[in-house]
Amino acid sequence: MYKKLNNLGFVIGTFFIIISLILLIGGLLSDALDNTLDYYTGFSFLIFGFLMAFFNRKNDTPLRD
């Protein structure tokens, strides 16, 4: 797990996944009818987060000094 936290793509991807879940849940729980921007942004952040976190396996080795 510590090697994954050294990988910057995994950390950035996890951040975008968390932000997308906040946007999607907030869009579902809000009373406003015109909140499609939350859905579009949430889904695009979710796709980008998965791409960054899970498809960056080639460079899984951390840099050495």
C-alpha positions as CSV (number, residue, x, y, z in Angstrom):
1,M,0.0,0.0,0.0
2,Y,2.9,2.4,0.7
3,K,4.2,1.9,-2.8
4,K,0.9,3.0,-4.2
5,L,0.9,6.2,-2.1
6,N,4.3,7.0,-3.5
7,N,2.8,6.9,-7.0
8,L,1.4,10.3,-7.8
9,G,-1.1,9.0,-10.3
10,F,-2.8,6.9,-7.7
11,V,-3.0,9.8,-5.2
12,I,-4.4,12.2,-7.8
13,G,-6.8,9.6,-9.1
14,T,-8.1,8.9,-5.6
15,F,-8.6,12.6,-5.0
16,F,-10.7,12.9,-8.2
17,I,-12.7,9.8,-7.2
18,I,-13.5,11.3,-3.8
19,I,-14.4,14.7,-5.3
20,S,-16.6,13.0,-7.9
21,L,-18.5,11.0,-5.3
22,I,-19.1,14.2,-3.3
23,L,-20.5,15.9,-6.4
24,L,-22.7,13.0,-7.4
25,I,-24.1,12.5,-3.9
26,G,-24.6,16.2,-3.5
27,G,-26.4,16.3,-6.8
28,L,-28.7,13.5,-5.7
29,L,-29.5,15.0,-2.4
30,S,-30.1,18.6,-3.5
31,D,-33.6,20.0,-4.1
32,A,-32.6,22.1,-7.1
33,L,-33.9,20.7,-10.4
34,D,-31.2,22.3,-12.5
35,N,-28.1,20.5,-11.2
36,T,-27.0,18.7,-14.4
37,L,-23.6,20.4,-14.1
38,D,-22.9,18.3,-10.9
39,Y,-23.7,15.1,-12.8
40,Y,-21.5,16.0,-15.8
41,T,-18.6,17.1,-13.7
42,G,-19.0,14.2,-11.3
43,F,-19.0,11.6,-14.0
44,S,-16.1,13.2,-15.9
45,F,-14.1,13.4,-12.6
46,L,-14.9,9.8,-11.9
47,I,-13.7,8.6,-15.3
48,F,-10.5,10.7,-15.0
49,G,-9.9,9.4,-11.5
50,F,-10.2,5.8,-12.5
51,L,-7.9,6.4,-15.5
52,M,-5.3,8.0,-13.2
53,A,-5.5,5.6,-10.3
54,F,-5.9,2.2,-12.0
55,F,-4.4,2.4,-15.5
56,N,-1.1,3.9,-14.4
57,R,0.4,0.5,-13.5
58,K,3.4,0.6,-15.8
59,N,5.1,3.2,-13.7
60,D,4.3,1.5,-10.3
61,T,7.9,1.6,-9.1
62,P,8.8,4.6,-7.0
63,L,11.7,6.9,-7.9
64,R,15.0,6.3,-6.2
65,D,17.5,9.0,-5.3
